[in-house]
C-alpha cells in the first residue's frame, strides 16, 4: 500500500479524492437498496434511522482509529476477520445483482437475472490490481457518473409522467422500527472497523487531522449518494438507475478484491483466498431460491461482524480481555435466531433487542481487566500488514 509519512502535508485535492473513494467503496448493496426496503416496510422515518448512524459511524471511524499506526495494528491483529468482511461484501453483491431484479421488475426472468452478476464480478476481479492512485481517480469518475445517472433518471421520470414506484415489500407497523434502531446503530458503529478500504484510505492520508478531514468529507459525499437512493425509492428503477447500481457494485467489489489480493502472501490471506470462488459461486446459486431473500444477508452486518468487533476489538480497548474465539462463535450461534426472526418478520422486531443488549452488556460487564500490553492492537491474527 502506498502511503505518506504522517507528518507530510496533504493537499485538499488528495483528501477529497480519498473521501470520494470511501463514498464509492461504501455505496454498496446496502446503501443502494436497504433504504428502499425500509421505506416500503416502515415509511420515511426508517430511511432516517438507517442513514444517520450509517454516515456517523464511518465519520467516527476516522476519529476513533485516529492514526495510521493504530490502523496498521488493527489490521495486523484482525486480518482474517477483515478479509472475511471483504469476501462477504463481494458475495453479497453477487447475490444482490442476481436477485434484485425479481423484486423490482414484475415478470423478470430468473435466467436473465442470474447472468447479470457474472460480467460485473469478472470485471471487478480483473481490476483488482489497479494502483491506489488509479482507483482514487476511477472513484472520482464513478461518483460523477452516478450523480449524472441519478439526475437523468429524475428528469426522465418528471418528463414522462409515468406512475411512481409501487412498494414491493409489505408494509409493517411503524412501531416495529423502534427495535431496529439499535441494530442500525451498533452495526454501523462497529462494522467500519473491519473494512480494509477504510483502513487503506486512513493510512494513505496519514491519519490524525487529515484522516478526520477525509472521513468528514466522506460524510457529505456519501449523503449525496443516499439522496440518490431516496430518489429512486420514489421514481423506480429506470435504466440510468440500473447502470448506477451496476457501476457502484463493480467499484465496491473491485476494491475488496484488491484487499484480498494484496494479502494473498500472508497466512490469513492464503486461507481466505482459497474460499473466494467457492463462496461467490454459492452466493450466486442462492439468488433464485424462494426461501431466501436480500434481508438474510444482514445477519452478517447486523450481528456476526458487529459481535466480532465488540468482543475481539472493543473489549480490549475498554480494558477487558477479548473473548475466546469459541466464546465468540457460541454467542453468535445463540443470537442468530433472535436477529433473523426479529429482522425478517413483522411483529417480531422486538427480538432484535436480545442481540443488541447482549453486545452492549458484553462491553460493560464480565471478564478480567486487561493489562497495558494486552490492548486492541494485539487481538486476533499476528499477520503483518503487507506493503503492496
N, C-alpha and C positions, 0 to 999 in steps of 0.2 A: 504494500500500500504506500502510495506516495504521500508524504506529509511534510509539513514545515515545522521548524522549531517553534515551541510555544511562545517564545518571545518575539518572533518575527511579526511585523505588522501585516495586517490583512486588508486588502482593498475591499471597498463596499461591494464591488462587482463580484469578487470571489465569494464573499459571504452570501450574496444574493443568489449566485449560481448554485451553491450548495443547498440553500434553502429551497430553491426550485427542485433540485434533485430529490430532496427529502419529501417534498409535497407530492411529486410524481411517484416516488417509491411507496409512499403511504396511501396513495389513491389506488387502492386495490378493491377486490370484490366485496369488501365490507363497506367502505365509504361510497362505492358506486351503486350498491343495491340494498343494504340493510335499511337505510332511511326510507326506501320505497316500501319495504315490508312493514316497518314500524308505522309508517303513515297509514297504510291500509288497516293495520291492526288497531291502533290506538289514537290516531289523529296527530295533529301538528305538535302537540306537546311532546310526543315521543321523539320527533326529529330533534328538538332542542335538547332533550335528555340524552340523546346519542351524541350530538355534535359538540356540546360544551366540554364534557370530560375527554372526548377524543382529541380536541385541539389542545386543551390544557395539559393533558397527560404527556404529550410529546414535548410541549414547551418546558414542562417541569423536568423532563429528562435532561435537557441541556443544562439546567440549573443543578439537578441532583447529582449527576455524574461529575460535572464541574470541570475536569481537566483531562487531557489526553492520557496521562499516566494512569489514572484510575480507570479510564475506558479500556486501555490495554490489559490492565489487571483483571477486569471483569471478564473480558474475552478469554484470557488465559485460564481463568478459573471455571468458566462455564461454556466451553467451546461446544461440547456435544449438544447441550440444550439449545444453544443458539443456532447450530446447524440444523437441528430438527425443526426449529421455528421457521427457518428459511425453506426447508423442504415441504413442510405442511402448507406454507404460504403458496408455494408453486402448485402443490396438489389441489389446494382449494380453488385456485384459478382454473385448473384443468377441469375440475368438476363443474364449476360455475359456468364456464363457457360452453359446456355441453348441455347444461340443464336450464339456464335462464330463459332461453327462447320458448320453452314449453310453458313457462309461467306467463310470459307477456304476449305471445303470439298464438292466438287460438288456432288449432289445427296444424301447428307446425310439425314437421316430420322429425321423428327421433333420429332417423338415419342421417338426415342432413345436419341436424344439430350436433351429432356426435363427430362430424367432420370438422366443425369449427375450431376446436382447440388444437387440432393437430398441427396446422401450419404455424400457429402462434407460438406453441411450445418449442417447435423446431427452430424457428427464427430467434427465439429468446436464448435457446441453448447455443446457437451459433454466435450470438452477440456477447456471450459471457466473457470473452477475452478482451473486450474493449477496455481501454485505459480509463482511469478515473477522470482525466481531463476530457476525454471524448464523451463519456457518459454524462458529465455535467452539461456539456454543450447539447447533447441529444435531449437531455431533460428539458432544456430551455425550449427546444423546438417542439417537443411533445406537449409541453404545457401550453404554449401559444396556439398550437394546432387544436388542442382540446377546447380551449376557450373559444376559438373561432367556430368549431363544430357545434358547441352547445348554443352559442348565439345564433348560428344559422338555423338550428332546429327551432329556436324560439321564433325567429322571423317566419319560417315556413309554416309553423302552427298558426301564427297570427294571420298570415296571408290566406291560408287555405280555409280557415273557418271550420276545420274538421272537429268532430267531437273530442273532448279531452279524454285522457286515460281513465278507464274504469278500474276500480280496485279489483285485484285478483286474489288477494289474501283476505281471509274472513275477518270482519270487524269484531273487536273484542271490547268488553267494558273498560273504559279508560282507567278505572281504579287499579287494574292489574299492573299498569305501568309503574306504579309506586314501588313495587317489589323488584322490578328490573333495574331501577336506577342504581342500586348498589353494585349490581353486576357490571354495568357500564363503567362506573367509577373505578372499581377495582381492576377490571380488565384493561382499561385504557391508561391507568396509572402505572401498571406493572408490566404489561406486555412490551412496551417500548424498550425495556432493558435487555430484551432478548433479540432485538432487531439489529443485526450486524450492519445494515445500511446506515442506521443512526450512528453507530459507533464509528463507522468509516468516515462519515461527514464530520463528526466531532473531532476526531484525530486529525483529519485533513486541515481543519481551520485552527487547530491548536488548543481547543478548549477555552476555558476561562471566559474573558469578555467576548472575544469573537464567537465562541461557541454559543453563549447565551444570545448574542445578537442573531446568529444564524437560525437558532430554533425559534426565536421570537418572530423573525421574518417568515419562517415556515408557517406559523400560526395564521398569519394574514393570507398567505398564498393558498394554503390548504382550505381555508374558509371559502375562498373563491371556488375551489373545486367542489366543495359540498353544496354551494349555491347552485352549481350546475345539476347536481343530483336532485335537488329540490325542484328545479325547473322541470326535468323530465319525469319526476314523480307526478307532475300535473299534466304535461302535454303528451306524454307517452314516448315510446321508443322509436322515434323516426330514424331514418338511415344515418344522419350525422351522429346521433347518439350511439348507435351500434358501432360506428367507426371509433368514436371516443372510447367506448368500453374496450374494444379490441386493442387499441394502441396503448392505453394505460395499462391493461393487463400484460401486454408484451413487455413494457418497460419494467414493471414490478417483477415479473418472472426473470427478466434479464439480470437485474441487479442481485437477485437472490441466487440465481445460478452462479453469478460471479463470486459471491461469498463462499459458496460450496466449493467451487473450482479452486479458489485461491488457497484453500486449506486441505486440498487433496493429499498433500505430503505429510500432514500431521496424523497422529493416531486416531483422533476423533474424526477428522475429515475422511480418512480411509474407510472407517466403519460406516459412517453415514453415506459416503459416496456410493457404496455398494447397494444402498437401498433406494437411490434416486429413481431409477426407471421402474423397478417393481412397484413402488408407492404411486408413481404417476400413472402407471397402467391400471392399478386397482382403482384409483380415484376416477379415472376416465370411465372405467367399466361400471362404476356405481351410478353414474349420471342418469341412466334411463330407468333405474329401479324405482317403482312406485312407492315403496315403503320408506324411502329416504327423501329428504329434500334439503335445500340450501341451509336451513336453520340448524341441522345437525352439526355442522362444522363449528358452531360456536361453543361446543363442548371444549374445543381446544383453546380458543381465545378467551372464553368466559370462565374456564375452570382449570384446565390442565396446565397451561403456561403460567397463568397468574399464581397457581398453587406452587409451582416450581420457584418462581421469583420470591414469593412470600417466605417459603420455608428454607430455601437454599441460599438466597441472596440478601433479603432484607433482614431476616432474623439476626445474622451475624453483625450487620451494620448497627442494629439496636443493642448489641452487647450479649446476644444469646447464640449458643452454638446452632449451626444449621442442622436441620433434620437429617436423619439417616435416609438413604435412598429407598430402603424398604418401607420406612415410615411414610415417605412421600408417596410411594406407589399405593400403599394401603389407603391413605387419606383420599387420594384421587378416586380410586375404585369405589370407595364408600360414598363419595359425594356425587358421582356421575348420575345416578338415578334422580336425585333431587334437582340437579342442574338441568338435566334433559327434560324431565316431565314439566318442571316449572317454566322452562322457556318455550316448549313446544305446544303445550295445551292450555287453552283458555280456561281461566278459573283456578288454575294451579300455580300461578306465578309466585304465590307466597312461598312455595317450596324452595325457590332460589335463595331465600333468606338463610337456609341451612348452610350452604357452602360459603355464602358471603360472611356470615357471622363466624363460621369456623376459621376462615382465613384471617379475619381481623383478630380473633382471640389467639390465634397461633403466634401473632406478633406481640401480644400483650402479656401472655401468661405462659408458664411452663418452661422447663429447660434450664440447665445451668448457665451461669454467666460465662461469656467467652472472655479469654484474656486478650491483651492488647495485640498479640501476634495473630490470633485467630480472628481475622476480620473478613469483610466481604471480598477482599481481594484474594482470599485463599480458599474459596469454596469451589468444590466440583473438580473439573479436569485440570491437571497441571500442564495442559497443552500450551506451548508458547504461541504468540501471535506471529504469523508468517509475514515476511517482508514484502511479498509480492501482491 
